[in-house]
Each structure stands twice: as C-alpha cells, then as structure tokens.
Amino acid sequence: MPETRTPARPVYAHPRAARAVVPAARRAGRAAPTAGANGHGPGETRASARSADVRVGARLRALRLERQVPLTTLSRRAGLSPGYLSQVENDLAMPSTTALGRLAHVLDIPLASFFEPSGERQPDHYVVRRAARRAVVYPGSTVHHELLVPDLRGKLEAVYCNAPRNTTSPTYRHEGEEFGYVIRGRLRVTVGDDVFVLKRGDAISYPSHLRHFWHTQVQTEMLWIATPPSW
C-alpha cells in the first residue's frame, strides 16, 4: 500500500530519532535515508548536523555545563567514548536514538530538552491550527507524525500518526502513562506480555514503564498521548 502523501508542513525534530529541525523547503528534493526493518533509519550524518537549524551538540554542551558534569564523567556514565561525545558537542556527529536516551538519563532531563528552549509557553501558543502542525521526523521512516501540541515544554505530549500497513514501532519503556486511539485502521499493541488488537474507535491506556510497541495490520491513523513527554 503506498504511503499517504500530505502537504509540506514545518518540521519538528523527534528526539528519539536524534534528528535536528530542518525547514521543509530545505528537505525538498532530498533523497530519504534507507529505512530499517521497523521503518526507522539510522542517525544523521555530519552534513545533516551542519545544515540543521537546531544544534543538538550545542544544547548538549550547555546542559552538561549547566549541571557541572565533566565530559569524562558523562562519557563513563553513558557508556560513550569521550571522543564521540566531543564530536557530538561540536555538531560533527548526531547521536543515535540509544545514545541520546543514555545522555538524557545521565543528565536527568527529558529528551525534549535537547530540542526545546526553556521557558513557559505563552497564551498565543496554546492553539495548534491544523495547517500549522509540525511534522515529527524519524530518519527514513515511512510513518507520518504531526505534533498536536505547540512544543514539548509542558507535561503532555500529543501526536497524530499515519502509518502504512505492516509497520512496527520501536520498543519503548519509560516513566509516565500513555493513551492511544485508533482513528481508522487496525493496530496491534503489545504492553508487557499482553497483546491487544484495536480497531477504529478503540482506545488503550497503560503505564509506560512497561515494555510496549505497536504494529499496524493495515494502514492506520492514530492519536497518541503521553505524560510526561517522552520524545
């Protein structure tokens, strides 16, 4: 089944995929990375890091220094080499999904901290218009995501997903709670050792510290909400 094409929208980085924000116009005509078995490709290259509008490395350095964590200490606790972290902080390399998660854990911060500036959201940013939704990008992914909240500064994350048939999400486990709702299609959700099949109009909620992932049996549109934000 061909992937659904949607009009170009502003792009929002997906921290788990470790991809920085790139304007839609800059992405036009660019070949997509090769997708993995679950529709999610590898981390970005040096060239992509240089062209990004959000410098993940600079944010990492600022957060590390703010918490007074030496590079060698961060390296040891995250299980990543000092040389690699130095490249990341200088925006010469983009961290993988796993590496970014380790760094966030060691620094005791949400993943969104690498992409979102601090500060409280202002009233003029309370509403997200349909035409103004920002796309959430996994490198090489065939899944279309749109952020339904203005940013990830608050305690709630809401995302619209449109996934082709036979797509499997990564396996997640993190603090908080999640809620999913199937707009159309058929979705198999695994939570711990339990498996649930959801059809149009079905919903699911569960504690997200349990291992969980989903698989589409047909092309599926869904709404996913998490608190606190885990992206």
C-alpha positions as YAML, in Angstrom:
chain: A
units: angstrom
residues:
- id: 1
  name: MET
  ca: [0.00, 0.00, 0.00]
- id: 2
  name: PRO
  ca: [1.57, 3.34, -1.00]
- id: 3
  name: GLU
  ca: [2.40, 5.78, 1.72]
- id: 4
  name: THR
  ca: [-0.08, 8.62, 2.17]
- id: 5
  name: ARG
  ca: [1.32, 11.91, 0.99]
- id: 6
  name: THR
  ca: [0.45, 15.06, 2.88]
- id: 7
  name: PRO
  ca: [1.14, 18.75, 2.20]
- id: 8
  name: ALA
  ca: [4.50, 20.03, 3.34]
- id: 9
  name: ARG
  ca: [4.45, 21.27, 6.94]
- id: 10
  name: PRO
  ca: [7.01, 22.77, 9.28]
- id: 11
  name: VAL
  ca: [9.28, 20.08, 10.66]
- id: 12
  name: TYR
  ca: [9.83, 19.24, 14.33]
- id: 13
  name: ALA
  ca: [12.70, 17.05, 15.42]
- id: 14
  name: HIS
  ca: [11.96, 13.71, 17.00]
- id: 15
  name: PRO
  ca: [14.47, 13.44, 19.87]
- id: 16
  name: ARG
  ca: [14.40, 9.64, 19.90]
- id: 17
  name: ALA
  ca: [15.50, 9.67, 16.30]
- id: 18
  name: ALA
  ca: [18.10, 12.33, 17.10]
- id: 19
  name: ARG
  ca: [17.34, 14.40, 14.03]
- id: 20
  name: ALA
  ca: [17.53, 18.17, 14.19]
- id: 21
  name: VAL
  ca: [14.95, 20.60, 12.82]
- id: 22
  name: VAL
  ca: [15.22, 21.19, 9.06]
- id: 23
  name: PRO
  ca: [12.88, 23.56, 7.16]
- id: 24
  name: ALA
  ca: [10.51, 21.83, 4.77]
- id: 25
  name: ALA
  ca: [11.90, 23.78, 1.82]
- id: 26
  name: ARG
  ca: [15.41, 22.59, 2.60]
- id: 27
  name: ARG
  ca: [14.23, 18.97, 2.59]
- id: 28
  name: ALA
  ca: [12.62, 19.25, -0.86]
- id: 29
  name: GLY
  ca: [14.24, 17.03, -3.47]
- id: 30
  name: ARG
  ca: [16.49, 15.32, -0.94]
- id: 31
  name: ALA
  ca: [16.66, 11.52, -1.04]
- id: 32
  name: ALA
  ca: [15.39, 9.82, 2.09]
- id: 33
  name: PRO
  ca: [17.74, 7.59, 4.11]
- id: 34
  name: THR
  ca: [17.22, 3.85, 3.85]
- id: 35
  name: ALA
  ca: [14.65, 2.68, 6.37]
- id: 36
  name: GLY
  ca: [15.28, -0.10, 8.86]
- id: 37
  name: ALA
  ca: [13.04, -3.12, 9.38]
- id: 38
  name: ASN
  ca: [10.68, -1.12, 11.56]
- id: 39
  name: GLY
  ca: [10.59, 1.89, 9.26]
- id: 40
  name: HIS
  ca: [13.16, 3.89, 11.23]
- id: 41
  name: GLY
  ca: [16.52, 4.57, 9.69]
- id: 42
  name: PRO
  ca: [19.97, 5.34, 11.17]
- id: 43
  name: GLY
  ca: [21.17, 8.55, 12.76]
- id: 44
  name: GLU
  ca: [22.06, 11.59, 10.72]
- id: 45
  name: THR
  ca: [25.46, 12.33, 9.21]
- id: 46
  name: ARG
  ca: [27.90, 15.18, 9.72]
- id: 47
  name: ALA
  ca: [26.44, 17.04, 6.74]
- id: 48
  name: SER
  ca: [22.95, 16.90, 8.18]
- id: 49
  name: ALA
  ca: [24.18, 18.15, 11.53]
- id: 50
  name: ARG
  ca: [25.80, 21.17, 9.91]
- id: 51
  name: SER
  ca: [22.69, 22.09, 7.96]
- id: 52
  name: ALA
  ca: [20.37, 21.86, 10.96]
- id: 53
  name: ASP
  ca: [18.67, 24.87, 12.49]
- id: 54
  name: VAL
  ca: [18.81, 23.32, 15.96]
- id: 55
  name: ARG
  ca: [22.29, 22.28, 17.07]
- id: 56
  name: VAL
  ca: [21.85, 19.27, 19.31]
- id: 57
  name: GLY
  ca: [25.53, 19.26, 20.22]
- id: 58
  name: ALA
  ca: [25.49, 22.83, 21.43]
- id: 59
  name: ARG
  ca: [22.41, 22.07, 23.53]
- id: 60
  name: LEU
  ca: [24.13, 19.00, 24.99]
- id: 61
  name: ARG
  ca: [27.21, 21.02, 25.95]
- id: 62
  name: ALA
  ca: [25.11, 23.78, 27.51]
- id: 63
  name: LEU
  ca: [23.05, 21.30, 29.52]
- id: 64
  name: ARG
  ca: [26.16, 19.40, 30.63]
- id: 65
  name: LEU
  ca: [27.94, 22.56, 31.77]
- id: 66
  name: GLU
  ca: [24.81, 23.83, 33.47]
- id: 67
  name: ARG
  ca: [24.78, 20.65, 35.56]
- id: 68
  name: GLN
  ca: [28.57, 20.78, 36.05]
- id: 69
  name: VAL
  ca: [29.12, 17.31, 34.62]
- id: 70
  name: PRO
  ca: [32.63, 16.83, 33.16]
- id: 71
  name: LEU
  ca: [32.81, 15.26, 29.70]
- id: 72
  name: THR
  ca: [34.76, 12.29, 31.11]
- id: 73
  name: THR
  ca: [32.08, 11.69, 33.74]
- id: 74
  name: LEU
  ca: [29.29, 11.87, 31.16]
- id: 75
  name: SER
  ca: [31.26, 9.52, 28.94]
- id: 76
  name: ARG
  ca: [31.71, 6.93, 31.70]
- id: 77
  name: ARG
  ca: [28.13, 7.04, 32.94]
- id: 78
  name: ALA
  ca: [26.56, 6.96, 29.47]
- id: 79
  name: GLY
  ca: [28.94, 4.30, 28.15]
- id: 80
  name: LEU
  ca: [30.04, 6.51, 25.25]
- id: 81
  name: SER
  ca: [33.61, 7.42, 24.36]
- id: 82
  name: PRO
  ca: [34.92, 10.94, 25.13]
- id: 83
  name: GLY
  ca: [35.96, 11.33, 21.50]
- id: 84
  name: TYR
  ca: [32.47, 10.54, 20.26]
- id: 85
  name: LEU
  ca: [30.86, 12.95, 22.74]
- id: 86
  name: SER
  ca: [33.29, 15.65, 21.69]
- id: 87
  name: GLN
  ca: [32.20, 15.17, 18.08]
- id: 88
  name: VAL
  ca: [28.54, 15.35, 19.13]
- id: 89
  name: GLU
  ca: [29.08, 18.55, 21.15]
- id: 90
  name: ASN
  ca: [30.80, 20.15, 18.16]
- id: 91
  name: ASP
  ca: [27.92, 19.11, 15.87]
- id: 92
  name: LEU
  ca: [30.18, 16.87, 13.83]
- id: 93
  name: ALA
  ca: [28.04, 13.82, 14.60]
- id: 94
  name: MET
  ca: [24.42, 13.23, 15.53]
- id: 95
  name: PRO
  ca: [23.80, 10.79, 18.42]
- id: 96
  name: SER
  ca: [21.80, 7.67, 17.76]
- id: 97
  name: THR
  ca: [18.46, 7.04, 19.40]
- id: 98
  name: THR
  ca: [20.07, 4.89, 22.08]
- id: 99
  name: ALA
  ca: [22.92, 7.32, 22.73]
- id: 100
  name: LEU
  ca: [20.60, 10.30, 23.11]
- id: 101
  name: GLY
  ca: [18.49, 8.34, 25.58]
- id: 102
  name: ARG
  ca: [21.56, 7.48, 27.66]
- id: 103
  name: LEU
  ca: [22.69, 11.09, 27.75]
- id: 104
  name: ALA
  ca: [19.26, 12.29, 28.84]
- id: 105
  name: HIS
  ca: [19.20, 9.66, 31.59]
- id: 106
  name: VAL
  ca: [22.62, 10.62, 32.94]
- id: 107
  name: LEU
  ca: [21.80, 14.35, 32.89]
- id: 108
  name: ASP
  ca: [18.36, 13.60, 34.40]
- id: 109
  name: ILE
  ca: [16.47, 15.59, 31.76]
- id: 110
  name: PRO
  ca: [13.62, 14.89, 29.30]
- id: 111
  name: LEU
  ca: [14.73, 14.07, 25.78]
- id: 112
  name: ALA
  ca: [12.88, 17.16, 24.59]
- id: 113
  name: SER
  ca: [15.43, 19.32, 26.44]
- id: 114
  name: PHE
  ca: [17.89, 18.72, 23.59]
- id: 115
  name: PHE
  ca: [15.47, 20.36, 21.14]
- id: 116
  name: GLU
  ca: [13.26, 22.74, 23.10]
- id: 117
  name: PRO
  ca: [14.38, 26.01, 24.69]
- id: 118
  name: SER
  ca: [13.45, 26.56, 28.31]
- id: 119
  name: GLY
  ca: [10.68, 28.90, 29.32]
- id: 120
  name: GLU
  ca: [6.94, 28.84, 29.82]
- id: 121
  name: ARG
  ca: [4.60, 28.64, 26.85]
- id: 122
  name: GLN
  ca: [2.76, 31.90, 26.13]
- id: 123
  name: PRO
  ca: [-1.05, 32.12, 25.59]
- id: 124
  name: ASP
  ca: [-0.68, 32.89, 21.90]
- id: 125
  name: HIS
  ca: [0.85, 29.42, 21.52]
- id: 126
  name: TYR
  ca: [-1.95, 27.48, 23.24]
- id: 127
  name: VAL
  ca: [-3.73, 26.60, 19.98]
- id: 128
  name: VAL
  ca: [-2.33, 24.43, 17.18]
- id: 129
  name: ARG
  ca: [-4.16, 25.01, 13.90]
- id: 130
  name: ARG
  ca: [-4.44, 22.05, 11.56]
- id: 131
  name: ALA
  ca: [-2.47, 23.77, 8.82]
- id: 132
  name: ALA
  ca: [0.27, 24.77, 11.27]
- id: 133
  name: ARG
  ca: [1.05, 21.35, 12.77]
- id: 134
  name: ARG
  ca: [4.70, 20.44, 12.79]
- id: 135
  name: ALA
  ca: [5.83, 17.12, 11.35]
- id: 136
  name: VAL
  ca: [7.90, 14.83, 13.56]
- id: 137
  name: VAL
  ca: [10.68, 13.16, 11.62]
- id: 138
  name: TYR
  ca: [12.34, 9.78, 12.06]
- id: 139
  name: PRO
  ca: [15.19, 9.43, 9.53]
- id: 140
  name: GLY
  ca: [13.99, 7.09, 6.79]
- id: 141
  name: SER
  ca: [10.63, 6.43, 8.43]
- id: 142
  name: THR
  ca: [7.52, 5.67, 6.40]
- id: 143
  name: VAL
  ca: [5.32, 6.84, 9.29]
- id: 144
  name: HIS
  ca: [3.90, 10.36, 9.15]
- id: 145
  name: HIS
  ca: [3.72, 12.08, 12.55]
- id: 146
  name: GLU
  ca: [2.31, 15.50, 13.44]
- id: 147
  name: LEU
  ca: [2.70, 17.22, 16.78]
- id: 148
  name: LEU
  ca: [-0.69, 18.29, 18.21]
- id: 149
  name: VAL
  ca: [0.82, 20.45, 20.95]
- id: 150
  name: PRO
  ca: [2.89, 23.56, 20.17]
- id: 151
  name: ASP
  ca: [6.04, 22.16, 21.80]
- id: 152
  name: LEU
  ca: [7.24, 19.69, 24.41]
- id: 153
  name: ARG
  ca: [7.81, 22.15, 27.25]
- id: 154
  name: GLY
  ca: [4.71, 21.08, 29.16]
- id: 155
  name: LYS
  ca: [3.71, 17.84, 30.85]
- id: 156
  name: LEU
  ca: [1.66, 16.50, 27.95]
- id: 157
  name: GLU
  ca: [2.62, 15.13, 24.54]
- id: 158
  name: ALA
  ca: [0.04, 14.53, 21.81]
- id: 159
  name: VAL
  ca: [0.87, 13.19, 18.35]
- id: 160
  name: TYR
  ca: [-1.12, 12.21, 15.25]
- id: 161
  name: CYS
  ca: [0.34, 9.22, 13.38]
- id: 162
  name: ASN
  ca: [-0.41, 7.81, 9.93]
- id: 163
  name: ALA
  ca: [1.43, 4.52, 9.45]
- id: 164
  name: PRO
  ca: [1.48, 2.20, 6.43]
- id: 165
  name: ARG
  ca: [0.49, -1.47, 6.68]
- id: 166
  name: ASN
  ca: [2.98, -3.81, 8.41]
- id: 167
  name: THR
  ca: [4.85, -1.06, 10.24]
- id: 168
  name: THR
  ca: [6.30, -1.83, 13.67]
- id: 169
  name: SER
  ca: [7.28, 0.90, 16.10]
- id: 170
  name: PRO
  ca: [10.47, 0.74, 18.18]
- id: 171
  name: THR
  ca: [10.09, -0.88, 21.60]
- id: 172
  name: TYR
  ca: [9.78, 1.74, 24.36]
- id: 173
  name: ARG
  ca: [9.96, 1.72, 28.14]
- id: 174
  name: HIS
  ca: [9.92, 4.97, 30.13]
- id: 175
  name: GLU
  ca: [8.22, 6.66, 33.05]
- id: 176
  name: GLY
  ca: [4.68, 8.01, 32.81]
- id: 177
  name: GLU
  ca: [1.42, 6.99, 31.15]
- id: 178
  name: GLU
  ca: [0.27, 6.66, 27.55]
- id: 179
  name: PHE
  ca: [-3.05, 6.75, 25.73]
- id: 180
  name: GLY
  ca: [-3.71, 5.63, 22.17]
- id: 181
  name: TYR
  ca: [-6.80, 5.99, 19.98]
- id: 182
  name: VAL
  ca: [-7.36, 4.43, 16.53]
- id: 183
  name: ILE
  ca: [-8.94, 6.91, 14.11]
- id: 184
  name: ARG
  ca: [-9.07, 4.33, 11.32]
- id: 185
  name: GLY
  ca: [-7.32, 1.06, 10.55]
- id: 186
  name: ARG
  ca: [-6.24, -1.87, 12.71]
- id: 187
  name: LEU
  ca: [-3.44, -1.79, 15.29]
- id: 188
  name: ARG
  ca: [-1.82, -4.48, 17.42]
- id: 189
  name: VAL
  ca: [-0.38, -3.07, 20.64]
- id: 190
  name: THR
  ca: [1.94, -5.06, 22.91]
- id: 191
  name: VAL
  ca: [2.25, -3.95, 26.54]
- id: 192
  name: GLY
  ca: [4.48, -6.17, 28.65]
- id: 193
  name: ASP
  ca: [3.34, -9.73, 27.92]
- id: 194
  name: ASP
  ca: [-0.14, -8.69, 26.80]
- id: 195
  name: VAL
  ca: [-1.25, -8.14, 23.20]
- id: 196
  name: PHE
  ca: [-4.31, -6.07, 22.21]
- id: 197
  name: VAL
  ca: [-5.85, -5.62, 18.76]
- id: 198
  name: LEU
  ca: [-7.51, -2.22, 18.30]
- id: 199
  name: LYS
  ca: [-9.94, -1.23, 15.54]
- id: 200
  name: ARG
  ca: [-11.50, 2.07, 14.56]
- id: 201
  name: GLY
  ca: [-12.79, 3.89, 17.65]
- id: 202
  name: ASP
  ca: [-10.89, 1.68, 20.13]
- id: 203
  name: ALA
  ca: [-8.61, 3.22, 22.75]
- id: 204
  name: ILE
  ca: [-5.91, 1.97, 25.08]
- id: 205
  name: SER
  ca: [-4.10, 3.42, 28.10]
- id: 206
  name: TYR
  ca: [-1.31, 1.90, 30.20]
- id: 207
  name: PRO
  ca: [1.67, 2.69, 32.45]
- id: 208
  name: SER
  ca: [4.56, 3.31, 30.06]
- id: 209
  name: HIS
  ca: [7.27, 1.86, 32.33]
- id: 210
  name: LEU
  ca: [6.13, -1.47, 30.86]
- id: 211
  name: ARG
  ca: [7.78, -2.54, 27.58]
- id: 212
  name: HIS
  ca: [5.48, -1.50, 24.74]
- id: 213
  name: PHE
  ca: [5.30, -1.19, 20.97]
- id: 214
  name: TRP
  ca: [2.70, -1.29, 18.19]
- id: 215
  name: HIS
  ca: [2.27, -2.92, 14.78]
- id: 216
  name: THR
  ca: [-0.13, -1.88, 12.01]
- id: 217
  name: GLN
  ca: [-2.10, -4.63, 10.28]
- id: 218
  name: VAL
  ca: [-3.45, -2.19, 7.67]
- id: 219
  name: GLN
  ca: [-2.72, 1.46, 7.01]
- id: 220
  name: THR
  ca: [-3.65, 3.12, 10.30]
- id: 221
  name: GLU
  ca: [-4.28, 6.61, 11.59]
- id: 222
  name: MET
  ca: [-4.00, 7.08, 15.35]
- id: 223
  name: LEU
  ca: [-3.73, 9.60, 18.14]
- id: 224
  name: TRP
  ca: [-1.05, 9.02, 20.78]
- id: 225
  name: ILE
  ca: [-0.80, 10.93, 24.06]
- id: 226
  name: ALA
  ca: [1.89, 10.60, 26.74]
- id: 227
  name: THR
  ca: [2.61, 12.28, 30.03]
- id: 228
  name: PRO
  ca: [5.24, 13.37, 30.72]
- id: 229
  name: PRO
  ca: [6.58, 13.90, 27.17]
- id: 230
  name: SER
  ca: [8.87, 11.02, 26.25]
- id: 231
  name: TRP
  ca: [10.01, 12.17, 22.78]
...
